[in-house]
């Protein structure tokens, strides 16, 4: 039976371990020895995914040397991706589950992987609308596995596909990563709108115009337009901008209520990638001369340059123009 090594025992790493254990041998690696021992003993990840039982066939370890398999899944935030990739044995195919940009460098996950593993590594991204809690409970979901190596994308998707988790494959790695990264910024915008009580009409407008921004930026970077209409684009955006389990939407809600950003992040207990990505997305849009007013407004709020209500006023006061 194929073995999958899941590197990272956060919510998503734990959830996918639970799902895959029904069909595959799974090793779950936790960075912290005490956390690994607690999960292995109690069969629960009380910190990140309470209430979900982890099957006994999932081997839990803090020893990276034991976390090997036919495929490695890097289930860390973008900030931890580089370090985790360096733990993966040479020639082992790898798929990352994170979405966003690396701070300071502004690199997407595939660019980090190129630096850490080389350009010949068999690797890709798994993305799409997927709250960890629902996946772990066995509720249906559909995802996209993307790689520049089309054969690897199809092979890895076939390995992970099964049960109530449907996995499509794509060769548009850049498009899938841009969709996954920028939708988090748009979810903060949707949360601000909801937090200010602006209604469903405003939320729908923000999601639609947010998708337009994602598509413009993605196309400028070489992504295929149809990717942004799919699971990794529109699908992930709709979920993250409307779902109550969305951390990025929660950030927007709390900002609208006047709570300081630092206090919001301290209270989350999880990473909200949109906060880290907003600055990089705005910087990249400026570099590529792509118009992204929603992104600019969110970034201004996060940087403390605008109050949430003032950011909304700025967006509404823009001159009328042709929709595109």
C-alpha positions as a LaTeX table, in Angstrom:
\begin{tabular}{lrrr}
\hline
Residue & $x$ (\AA) & $y$ (\AA) & $z$ (\AA) \\
\hline
Unk1 & 0.00 & 0.00 & 0.00 \\
Unk2 & 1.40 & 3.46 & $-0.89$ \\
Unk3 & 2.66 & 5.54 & 2.02 \\
Unk4 & 2.09 & 9.28 & 2.33 \\
Unk5 & 4.10 & 11.45 & 4.72 \\
Unk6 & 2.22 & 14.51 & 6.01 \\
Unk7 & 4.70 & 17.10 & 7.27 \\
Unk8 & 2.94 & 19.42 & 9.66 \\
Unk9 & 0.39 & 18.61 & 12.36 \\
Unk10 & $-1.76$ & 21.71 & 12.14 \\
Unk11 & $-5.46$ & 21.58 & 11.30 \\
Unk12 & $-5.10$ & 20.84 & 7.58 \\
Unk13 & $-2.26$ & 18.35 & 8.00 \\
Unk14 & $-4.24$ & 16.49 & 10.63 \\
Unk15 & $-7.43$ & 16.55 & 8.56 \\
Unk16 & $-5.87$ & 15.15 & 5.42 \\
Unk17 & $-4.09$ & 12.47 & 7.46 \\
Unk18 & $-7.45$ & 11.35 & 8.83 \\
Unk19 & $-9.03$ & 11.18 & 5.37 \\
Unk20 & $-6.14$ & 9.45 & 3.61 \\
Unk21 & $-5.72$ & 6.84 & 6.35 \\
Unk22 & $-8.84$ & 5.10 & 5.07 \\
Unk23 & $-6.96$ & 4.16 & 1.89 \\
Unk24 & $-3.24$ & 4.71 & 2.41 \\
Unk25 & $-0.51$ & 4.25 & 4.99 \\
Unk26 & 0.00 & 7.68 & 6.55 \\
Unk27 & 2.75 & 9.16 & 8.70 \\
Unk28 & 2.00 & 12.49 & 10.40 \\
Unk29 & 5.06 & 14.50 & 11.41 \\
Unk30 & 4.83 & 17.15 & 14.14 \\
Unk31 & 7.67 & 19.57 & 14.73 \\
Unk32 & 7.19 & 19.54 & 18.51 \\
Unk33 & 8.01 & 16.27 & 20.31 \\
Unk34 & 5.52 & 16.89 & 23.11 \\
Unk35 & 2.73 & 17.58 & 20.61 \\
Unk36 & 3.58 & 14.42 & 18.66 \\
Unk37 & 3.49 & 12.30 & 21.81 \\
Unk38 & 0.19 & 13.80 & 22.93 \\
Unk39 & $-1.44$ & 13.21 & 19.54 \\
Unk40 & $-0.10$ & 9.66 & 19.39 \\
Unk41 & $-1.35$ & 8.88 & 22.89 \\
Unk42 & $-4.77$ & 10.55 & 22.83 \\
Unk43 & $-5.41$ & 10.20 & 19.07 \\
Unk44 & $-6.58$ & 13.82 & 19.13 \\
Unk45 & $-5.06$ & 17.10 & 18.01 \\
Unk46 & $-6.61$ & 19.14 & 20.76 \\
Unk47 & $-4.79$ & 22.33 & 19.80 \\
Unk48 & $-5.69$ & 22.55 & 16.12 \\
Unk49 & $-8.53$ & 20.12 & 15.43 \\
Unk50 & $-10.35$ & 19.20 & 18.65 \\
Unk51 & $-13.15$ & 16.71 & 18.46 \\
Unk52 & $-11.71$ & 14.71 & 15.56 \\
Unk53 & $-10.37$ & 11.23 & 16.25 \\
Unk54 & $-7.13$ & 10.30 & 14.48 \\
Unk55 & $-7.12$ & 6.66 & 13.32 \\
Unk56 & $-4.56$ & 4.41 & 14.97 \\
Unk57 & $-3.14$ & 3.47 & 11.59 \\
Unk58 & $-1.77$ & 7.04 & 11.32 \\
Unk59 & 1.80 & 6.89 & 12.59 \\
Unk60 & 2.58 & 10.10 & 14.51 \\
Unk61 & 6.21 & 11.11 & 14.97 \\
Unk62 & 8.51 & 14.08 & 15.58 \\
Unk63 & 11.37 & 12.29 & 13.82 \\
Unk64 & 11.64 & 13.69 & 10.29 \\
Unk65 & 13.70 & 10.67 & 9.23 \\
Unk66 & 10.67 & 8.45 & 9.86 \\
Unk67 & 8.34 & 10.73 & 7.92 \\
Unk68 & 9.03 & 9.40 & 4.45 \\
Unk69 & 6.84 & 7.83 & 1.81 \\
Unk70 & 5.94 & 7.60 & $-1.85$ \\
Unk71 & 4.62 & 11.15 & $-1.62$ \\
Unk72 & 5.25 & 13.92 & 0.91 \\
Unk73 & 2.57 & 16.49 & 1.72 \\
Unk74 & 3.99 & 19.73 & 3.14 \\
Unk75 & 1.19 & 20.89 & 5.44 \\
Unk76 & 2.72 & 24.01 & 6.98 \\
Unk77 & 2.03 & 27.72 & 6.55 \\
Unk78 & 4.04 & 29.36 & 3.78 \\
Unk79 & 6.42 & 30.74 & 6.43 \\
Unk80 & 7.46 & 27.20 & 7.34 \\
Unk81 & 7.54 & 25.69 & 3.85 \\
Unk82 & 11.20 & 26.24 & 3.09 \\
Unk83 & 12.34 & 24.56 & 6.31 \\
Unk84 & 10.03 & 21.59 & 5.80 \\
Unk85 & 11.08 & 21.05 & 2.18 \\
Unk86 & 14.67 & 20.74 & 3.33 \\
Unk87 & 13.65 & 17.74 & 5.47 \\
Unk88 & 12.28 & 15.78 & 2.53 \\
Unk89 & 14.59 & 13.05 & 1.14 \\
Unk90 & 16.04 & 13.69 & $-2.30$ \\
Unk91 & 13.89 & 12.55 & $-5.22$ \\
Unk92 & 10.75 & 12.18 & $-3.06$ \\
Unk93 & 7.80 & 13.82 & $-4.83$ \\
Unk94 & 6.18 & 16.57 & $-2.78$ \\
Unk95 & 2.91 & 18.46 & $-2.78$ \\
Unk96 & 2.37 & 21.54 & $-0.60$ \\
Unk97 & $-0.98$ & 22.52 & 0.92 \\
Unk98 & $-0.19$ & 26.13 & 1.86 \\
Unk99 & $-1.45$ & 29.23 & 0.06 \\
Unk100 & 0.21 & 32.62 & 0.05 \\
Unk101 & 3.50 & 34.43 & $-0.36$ \\
Unk102 & 6.70 & 34.18 & 1.64 \\
Unk103 & 7.28 & 37.35 & 3.64 \\
Unk104 & 10.26 & 39.48 & 2.67 \\
Unk105 & 11.06 & 37.47 & $-0.50$ \\
Unk106 & 7.51 & 37.69 & $-1.89$ \\
Unk107 & 7.90 & 34.22 & $-3.41$ \\
Unk108 & 5.07 & 31.85 & $-4.18$ \\
Unk109 & 5.37 & 28.28 & $-2.86$ \\
Unk110 & 6.58 & 26.84 & $-6.18$ \\
Unk111 & 9.38 & 29.41 & $-6.27$ \\
Unk112 & 10.40 & 28.44 & $-2.74$ \\
Unk113 & 10.39 & 24.81 & $-3.84$ \\
Unk114 & 12.63 & 25.58 & $-6.80$ \\
Unk115 & 15.20 & 27.12 & $-4.47$ \\
Unk116 & 14.96 & 24.34 & $-1.89$ \\
Unk117 & 14.63 & 21.30 & $-4.16$ \\
Unk118 & 15.89 & 22.39 & $-7.57$ \\
Unk119 & 14.01 & 22.84 & $-10.82$ \\
Unk120 & 13.85 & 19.11 & $-11.62$ \\
Unk121 & 11.92 & 18.08 & $-8.49$ \\
Unk122 & 8.54 & 16.42 & $-8.98$ \\
Unk123 & 6.28 & 18.74 & $-7.04$ \\
Unk124 & 3.03 & 20.64 & $-7.03$ \\
Unk125 & 0.26 & 22.33 & $-5.05$ \\
Unk126 & $-3.03$ & 21.03 & $-3.67$ \\
Unk127 & $-5.61$ & 23.80 & $-3.46$ \\
Unk128 & $-9.30$ & 24.54 & $-3.52$ \\
Unk129 & $-12.24$ & 25.13 & $-1.15$ \\
Unk130 & $-11.50$ & 23.04 & 1.91 \\
Unk131 & $-12.07$ & 23.86 & 5.56 \\
Unk132 & $-10.00$ & 21.37 & 7.56 \\
Unk133 & $-12.74$ & 20.67 & 10.08 \\
Unk134 & $-15.23$ & 19.60 & 7.41 \\
Unk135 & $-12.66$ & 17.49 & 5.56 \\
Unk136 & $-11.72$ & 15.69 & 8.78 \\
Unk137 & $-15.39$ & 14.91 & 9.45 \\
Unk138 & $-15.64$ & 13.17 & 6.10 \\
Unk139 & $-17.82$ & 15.78 & 4.43 \\
Unk140 & $-17.46$ & 16.00 & 0.63 \\
Unk141 & $-14.93$ & 18.34 & $-0.94$ \\
Unk142 & $-13.28$ & 18.86 & $-4.32$ \\
Unk143 & $-9.71$ & 20.05 & $-4.80$ \\
Unk144 & $-7.21$ & 20.75 & $-7.58$ \\
Unk145 & $-3.68$ & 19.36 & $-7.70$ \\
Unk146 & $-1.47$ & 21.45 & $-9.96$ \\
Unk147 & 2.05 & 20.91 & $-11.24$ \\
Unk148 & 4.05 & 22.12 & $-14.20$ \\
Unk149 & 4.72 & 18.42 & $-14.75$ \\
Unk150 & 1.31 & 17.40 & $-16.11$ \\
Unk151 & 2.06 & 13.69 & $-15.71$ \\
Unk152 & 2.95 & 14.17 & $-12.04$ \\
Unk153 & $-0.18$ & 16.23 & $-11.44$ \\
Unk154 & $-2.33$ & 13.41 & $-12.81$ \\
Unk155 & $-0.39$ & 10.73 & $-10.91$ \\
Unk156 & $-0.48$ & 12.54 & $-7.56$ \\
Unk157 & $-4.15$ & 13.46 & $-7.96$ \\
Unk158 & $-5.00$ & 9.80 & $-8.60$ \\
Unk159 & $-3.16$ & 8.80 & $-5.43$ \\
Unk160 & $-4.97$ & 11.32 & $-3.20$ \\
Unk161 & $-8.38$ & 11.05 & $-4.85$ \\
Unk162 & $-10.93$ & 8.84 & $-3.17$ \\
Unk163 & $-13.73$ & 8.53 & $-0.69$ \\
Unk164 & $-15.46$ & 11.88 & $-0.26$ \\
Unk165 & $-12.42$ & 13.87 & $-1.43$ \\
Unk166 & $-12.46$ & 14.43 & $-5.17$ \\
Unk167 & $-9.15$ & 15.61 & $-6.66$ \\
Unk168 & $-8.84$ & 17.13 & $-10.12$ \\
Unk169 & $-5.50$ & 17.85 & $-11.78$ \\
Unk170 & $-4.08$ & 20.83 & $-13.64$ \\
Unk171 & $-0.85$ & 21.97 & $-15.26$ \\
Unk172 & $-1.49$ & 25.63 & $-14.32$ \\
Unk173 & 0.58 & 25.80 & $-11.15$ \\
Unk174 & 0.93 & 29.59 & $-11.17$ \\
Unk175 & $-2.79$ & 30.14 & $-11.66$ \\
Unk176 & $-3.74$ & 27.74 & $-8.88$ \\
Unk177 & $-1.27$ & 29.34 & $-6.46$ \\
Unk178 & $-2.39$ & 32.90 & $-7.27$ \\
Unk179 & $-6.02$ & 31.93 & $-6.76$ \\
Unk180 & $-5.23$ & 30.35 & $-3.40$ \\
Unk181 & $-3.11$ & 33.27 & $-2.21$ \\
Unk182 & $-5.15$ & 36.27 & $-3.27$ \\
Unk183 & $-8.55$ & 34.89 & $-2.21$ \\
Unk184 & $-7.39$ & 35.24 & 1.41 \\
Unk185 & $-6.99$ & 38.99 & 0.92 \\
Unk186 & $-10.47$ & 39.18 & $-0.58$ \\
Unk187 & $-11.88$ & 37.22 & 2.36 \\
Unk188 & $-10.58$ & 39.92 & 4.71 \\
Unk189 & $-12.41$ & 42.48 & 2.56 \\
Unk190 & $-15.62$ & 40.44 & 2.74 \\
Unk191 & $-15.24$ & 40.18 & 6.51 \\
Unk192 & $-14.86$ & 43.94 & 6.81 \\
Unk193 & $-18.00$ & 44.41 & 4.74 \\
Unk194 & $-19.97$ & 41.98 & 6.88 \\
Unk195 & $-18.56$ & 43.44 & 10.08 \\
Unk196 & $-19.73$ & 46.90 & 9.06 \\
Unk197 & $-23.20$ & 45.52 & 8.34 \\
Unk198 & $-23.12$ & 46.45 & 4.66 \\
Unk199 & $-25.33$ & 43.55 & 3.60 \\
Unk200 & $-25.36$ & 40.68 & 1.15 \\
Unk201 & $-25.35$ & 42.94 & $-1.91$ \\
Unk202 & $-22.07$ & 44.49 & $-0.87$ \\
Unk203 & $-20.54$ & 41.10 & $-0.07$ \\
Unk204 & $-21.54$ & 39.74 & $-3.49$ \\
Unk205 & $-20.04$ & 42.79 & $-5.18$ \\
Unk206 & $-16.79$ & 42.43 & $-3.27$ \\
Unk207 & $-16.48$ & 38.74 & $-4.11$ \\
Unk208 & $-17.17$ & 39.40 & $-7.79$ \\
Unk209 & $-14.75$ & 42.30 & $-8.08$ \\
Unk210 & $-12.25$ & 40.39 & $-6.00$ \\
Unk211 & $-12.40$ & 37.54 & $-8.49$ \\
Unk212 & $-11.78$ & 40.05 & $-11.28$ \\
Unk213 & $-8.64$ & 41.24 & $-9.46$ \\
Unk214 & $-7.42$ & 37.68 & $-8.92$ \\
Unk215 & $-7.94$ & 36.92 & $-12.61$ \\
Unk216 & $-6.13$ & 40.05 & $-13.78$ \\
Unk217 & $-3.11$ & 39.41 & $-11.61$ \\
Unk218 & $-3.05$ & 35.71 & $-12.41$ \\
Unk219 & $-3.21$ & 36.34 & $-16.14$ \\
Unk220 & $-0.39$ & 38.89 & $-15.88$ \\
Unk221 & 1.75 & 36.19 & $-14.25$ \\
Unk222 & 0.92 & 33.58 & $-16.89$ \\
Unk223 & $-2.06$ & 31.84 & $-15.33$ \\
Unk224 & $-4.88$ & 30.48 & $-17.49$ \\
Unk225 & $-8.18$ & 32.43 & $-17.24$ \\
Unk226 & $-10.22$ & 29.23 & $-16.84$ \\
Unk227 & $-8.28$ & 28.36 & $-13.69$ \\
Unk228 & $-9.79$ & 31.33 & $-11.87$ \\
Unk229 & $-13.31$ & 30.16 & $-12.71$ \\
Unk230 & $-12.57$ & 26.78 & $-11.12$ \\
Unk231 & $-12.05$ & 25.28 & $-7.69$ \\
Unk232 & $-8.76$ & 27.04 & $-6.94$ \\
Unk233 & $-10.19$ & 30.40 & $-7.99$ \\
Unk234 & $-13.91$ & 31.09 & $-7.64$ \\
Unk235 & $-14.53$ & 28.01 & $-5.49$ \\
Unk236 & $-11.93$ & 28.82 & $-2.87$ \\
Unk237 & $-12.82$ & 32.51 & $-2.89$ \\
Unk238 & $-16.53$ & 31.89 & $-2.29$ \\
Unk239 & $-15.83$ & 29.54 & 0.60 \\
Unk240 & $-13.25$ & 31.74 & 2.31 \\
Unk241 & $-15.21$ & 34.95 & 1.87 \\
Unk242 & $-18.51$ & 33.57 & 3.21 \\
Unk243 & $-17.77$ & 30.65 & 5.55 \\
Unk244 & $-17.87$ & 31.09 & 9.30 \\
Unk245 & $-14.81$ & 28.81 & 9.64 \\
Unk246 & $-12.69$ & 31.23 & 7.58 \\
Unk247 & $-9.84$ & 32.74 & 9.60 \\
Unk248 & $-9.26$ & 35.50 & 7.05 \\
Unk249 & $-12.92$ & 36.51 & 7.04 \\
Unk250 & $-12.77$ & 36.57 & 10.84 \\
Unk251 & $-9.87$ & 39.01 & 10.68 \\
Unk252 & $-11.99$ & 41.34 & 8.56 \\
Unk253 & $-14.97$ & 41.03 & 10.91 \\
Unk254 & $-12.87$ & 41.95 & 13.93 \\
Unk255 & $-11.14$ & 44.84 & 12.15 \\
Unk256 & $-14.55$ & 46.28 & 11.28 \\
Unk257 & $-15.49$ & 46.11 & 14.96 \\
Unk258 & $-12.44$ & 48.18 & 15.87 \\
Unk259 & $-10.24$ & 45.47 & 17.33 \\
Unk260 & $-6.46$ & 45.99 & 16.89 \\
Unk261 & $-4.86$ & 43.67 & 14.33 \\
Unk262 & $-2.30$ & 42.33 & 16.81 \\
Unk263 & $-5.02$ & 41.33 & 19.26 \\
Unk264 & $-6.97$ & 39.64 & 16.47 \\
Unk265 & $-4.00$ & 37.57 & 15.37 \\
Unk266 & $-3.10$ & 36.62 & 18.93 \\
Unk267 & $-6.62$ & 35.34 & 19.48 \\
Unk268 & $-6.86$ & 33.26 & 16.29 \\
Unk269 & $-4.53$ & 30.45 & 17.32 \\
Unk270 & $-3.97$ & 29.76 & 13.60 \\
Unk271 & $-2.24$ & 31.56 & 10.74 \\
Unk272 & $-4.35$ & 33.92 & 8.61 \\
Unk273 & $-2.32$ & 33.95 & 5.40 \\
Unk274 & $-4.21$ & 36.92 & 3.96 \\
Unk275 & $-2.62$ & 39.25 & 6.49 \\
Unk276 & 0.84 & 38.18 & 5.38 \\
Unk277 & $-0.06$ & 38.13 & 1.69 \\
Unk278 & $-1.82$ & 41.50 & 1.30 \\
Unk279 & 1.38 & 43.53 & 1.19 \\
Unk280 & 3.01 & 41.16 & $-1.29$ \\
Unk281 & $-0.06$ & 41.10 & $-3.53$ \\
Unk282 & $-0.21$ & 44.90 & $-3.59$ \\
Unk283 & 3.50 & 45.09 & $-4.33$ \\
Unk284 & 3.23 & 42.54 & $-7.12$ \\
Unk285 & 0.21 & 44.30 & $-8.63$ \\
Unk286 & 2.14 & 47.57 & $-8.74$ \\
Unk287 & 5.13 & 45.85 & $-10.32$ \\
Unk288 & 2.95 & 44.24 & $-13.01$ \\
Unk289 & 0.82 & 47.39 & $-13.45$ \\
Unk290 & $-2.36$ & 45.50 & $-12.54$ \\
Unk291 & $-5.26$ & 47.48 & $-11.10$ \\
Unk292 & $-6.34$ & 45.95 & $-7.74$ \\
Unk293 & $-8.31$ & 48.52 & $-5.73$ \\
Unk294 & $-9.82$ & 46.02 & $-3.28$ \\
Unk295 & $-6.38$ & 44.66 & $-2.48$ \\
Unk296 & $-5.01$ & 48.17 & $-2.03$ \\
Unk297 & $-7.84$ & 49.04 & 0.36 \\
Unk298 & $-7.33$ & 45.89 & 2.46 \\
Unk299 & $-3.61$ & 46.48 & 2.62 \\
Unk300 & $-4.16$ & 50.09 & 3.72 \\
Unk301 & $-6.39$ & 48.89 & 6.57 \\
Unk302 & $-3.89$ & 46.24 & 7.66 \\
Unk303 & $-1.07$ & 48.79 & 7.57 \\
Unk304 & $-3.09$ & 51.16 & 9.78 \\
Unk305 & $-3.33$ & 53.79 & 7.04 \\
Unk306 & $-7.12$ & 53.65 & 6.72 \\
Unk307 & $-10.01$ & 52.79 & 9.02 \\
Unk308 & $-12.26$ & 50.03 & 7.62 \\
Unk309 & $-15.17$ & 52.41 & 6.98 \\
Unk310 & $-12.86$ & 54.86 & 5.19 \\
Unk311 & $-11.57$ & 52.04 & 2.99 \\
Unk312 & $-15.14$ & 51.26 & 1.94 \\
Unk313 & $-15.77$ & 54.94 & 1.17 \\
Unk314 & $-12.64$ & 55.00 & $-0.98$ \\
Unk315 & $-13.84$ & 52.03 & $-3.02$ \\
Unk316 & $-17.35$ & 53.45 & $-3.46$ \\
Unk317 & $-16.09$ & 56.89 & $-4.52$ \\
Unk318 & $-14.09$ & 55.55 & $-7.47$ \\
Unk319 & $-15.16$ & 56.85 & $-10.89$ \\
Unk320 & $-17.57$ & 54.69 & $-12.91$ \\
Unk321 & $-15.98$ & 52.54 & $-15.57$ \\
Unk322 & $-16.61$ & 49.64 & $-17.91$ \\
Unk323 & $-16.84$ & 46.29 & $-16.11$ \\
Unk324 & $-13.93$ & 43.97 & $-16.88$ \\
\hline
\end{tabular}
